[in-house]
Each structure stands twice: as structure tokens, then as C-alpha cells.
Amino acid sequence: MPESADPRDRLIVALDLPDVEAAERLVSRLGDAATFYKIGYRLAYAGGLDFAARLAKSGKKTFLDLKLHDIGNTVEEGVRSASALGATFLTVHAYPQTMRAAVRGRGPGLKILAVTVLTSYDDADAAEAGYALPVADLVARRAEQAAEIGIDGIVCSAAEAGAVRDRIGPSGLIVTPGIRPAGAEASDQKRVMTPGQARAAGIDHVVVGRPITGADDPRAVAQRIVAEMEDA
Ligand SMILES: O=C(O)c1cc(=O)[nH]c(=O)n1[C@@H]1O[C@H](COP(=O)(O)O)[C@@H](O)[C@H]1O
């Protein structure tokens, strides 16, 4: 993301909420404090895709977090369909076949992000899933493959941002969940950093869900996260 861009765009709010009404309420409470929203499975399967298209038409940036992964033809055509929803970002898992298919299906204006290793995984979780490499190495390898294939950006933890930047160069996007303001509950996230640490590590966008969706004053939390990244 260019340094001159709107600093609020660095924060992507994850609308992990039960229904469109709850999402609309949060978007309205956040007002101009948030410019960029992520719609994941929970909301997507509850009317969230139409809502995402409406949000995009209303001038907000949207991120469809569908984490696609299937045979190439299904991914390619799925990405082609999703391209019509006016989103800025769409996620796929960072498997080479899947990434190549997503690039083939990508419509104008849509950027594909490759999810390397989920931020809820540590080395033991990767080993349990059958991977021989530690998480940091697996992230680096997948980032390198994503760059070769022509993927627009990488989803990883901010702890890997430096290694990923070395592999994708200055124009690739680094998008990092697993973000917690100091003192916030990590919950199921295992590779966690603060917004300021993430920004200092060179990320383009942070993704934040529960610290905002569960806050008494979500607008104040969102504003503090943006300010913390500005100061980093
Ligand atoms: O693709 C993602 O957005 C994602 C990738 C990842 O590795 N880890 C991760 O937490 N996410 C998403 O980022 C959001 C994080 O939410 P919180 O943990 O509530 O801040 C959730 O919507 C996750 O689905």
C-alpha cells in the first residue's frame, strides 16, 4: 500500500458476525473510522455476499475471505464468479495449482491473496497436519511460489513479514491477521503481534476481528489501531 494512501485503509475489520443485520449495525457504529471490511465464511453463508456487494457499492473496500481450495477448474470458475462482486481482495489457499487457477480466473480490479499458513498454527500444528517444515519455512516457500505465479498478495503472520517481503518484493501486498492490541486476548491465534509491531515489520494491512467486534466502543478501538500503526 503506498505511503500516501489513506491510513485507515491499513485496517481491515473482519465482520465475523452472525447475520447481515449485525454487520450493518457494526459498519454504522464504525462510520468513517473504518474503510475496509472482510467478509468470511460466517457472514458469507448468511447473506454476506450480497451484503459485500452492497458495501462495495457504498464506497467501502471489501475483502472476500473465502479461502478457496479445490481442483483447478473449480477454483478458476469460482474466482471468475466472485470477480463480479466488486471486491478488492479474495483469498485462496497457497497451493500452487490453486494459485495458478485463481490467477487465470481473476477479473479486473480483484486482487488475489494467498493464505500461507493460518495464524492459529504453530510448528506443532503444522507437524500434526503432516508438514515436515517449520511454519516460518513453509510460509517463506509458499510466498516465493505465490510471487512466481503472479499472486497479488500474501496472508501470513506479521512475524513473517520481513521474510515474505524479501521473497515478493516491494509491490506485493502483505496482509496480516493474528493482530492483537497490547493486553487483548489471543484466543485461538498463536502467531500474534500488535498493530504497531506489524506496521514496523512492513505489512500493508492488518486484519482485526474480535478485538473490534467484541468491544464496547468499536469505533474507539479501530481509531486506536489506525493511530498505533501511523506512529510505528
Ligand atoms: O485469511 C484470513 O483472513 C485469516 C488467515 C489467517 O491465517 N488467520 C486468520 O485469523 N484469518 C482471519 O482473520 C480474522 C481474525 O479474526 P480475529 O482473531 O477475531 O482478530 C478471522 O476472520 C480469520 O478468519
PDBQT file of the ligand as one rigid body, heavy atoms in Angstrom, charges set to zero:
ROOT
HETATM    1  O1  LIG A 301      -7.450 -15.247   5.765  1.00  0.00    +0.000 OA
HETATM    2  C1  LIG A 301      -7.640 -14.679   6.848  1.00  0.00    +0.000 C 
HETATM    3  O2  LIG A 301      -8.200 -13.596   6.914  1.00  0.00    +0.000 OA
HETATM    4  C2  LIG A 301      -7.050 -15.303   8.046  1.00  0.00    +0.000 A 
HETATM    5  C3  LIG A 301      -5.894 -16.027   7.855  1.00  0.00    +0.000 A 
HETATM    6  C4  LIG A 301      -5.157 -16.453   8.955  1.00  0.00    +0.000 A 
HETATM    7  O3  LIG A 301      -4.092 -17.054   8.821  1.00  0.00    +0.000 OA
HETATM    8  N1  LIG A 301      -5.634 -16.186  10.199  1.00  0.00    +0.000 N 
HETATM    9  C5  LIG A 301      -6.810 -15.512  10.407  1.00  0.00    +0.000 A 
HETATM   10  O4  LIG A 301      -7.167 -15.278  11.577  1.00  0.00    +0.000 OA
HETATM   11  N2  LIG A 301      -7.551 -15.099   9.330  1.00  0.00    +0.000 N 
HETATM   12  C6  LIG A 301      -8.851 -14.424   9.538  1.00  0.00    +0.000 C 
HETATM   13  O5  LIG A 301      -8.631 -13.183  10.214  1.00  0.00    +0.000 OA
HETATM   14  C7  LIG A 301      -9.648 -12.934  11.176  1.00  0.00    +0.000 C 
HETATM   15  C8  LIG A 301      -9.020 -12.777  12.534  1.00  0.00    +0.000 C 
HETATM   16  O6  LIG A 301     -10.013 -12.538  13.474  1.00  0.00    +0.000 OA
HETATM   17  P1  LIG A 301      -9.681 -12.222  14.991  1.00  0.00    +0.000 P 
HETATM   18  O7  LIG A 301      -8.799 -13.322  15.514  1.00  0.00    +0.000 OA
HETATM   19  O8  LIG A 301     -11.036 -12.207  15.634  1.00  0.00    +0.000 OA
HETATM   20  O9  LIG A 301      -8.985 -10.871  15.004  1.00  0.00    +0.000 OA
HETATM   21  C9  LIG A 301     -10.654 -14.084  11.079  1.00  0.00    +0.000 C 
HETATM   22  O10 LIG A 301     -11.705 -13.651  10.235  1.00  0.00    +0.000 OA
HETATM   23  C10 LIG A 301      -9.867 -15.200  10.391  1.00  0.00    +0.000 C 
HETATM   24  O11 LIG A 301     -10.703 -15.984   9.568  1.00  0.00    +0.000 OA
ENDROOT
TORSDOF 0
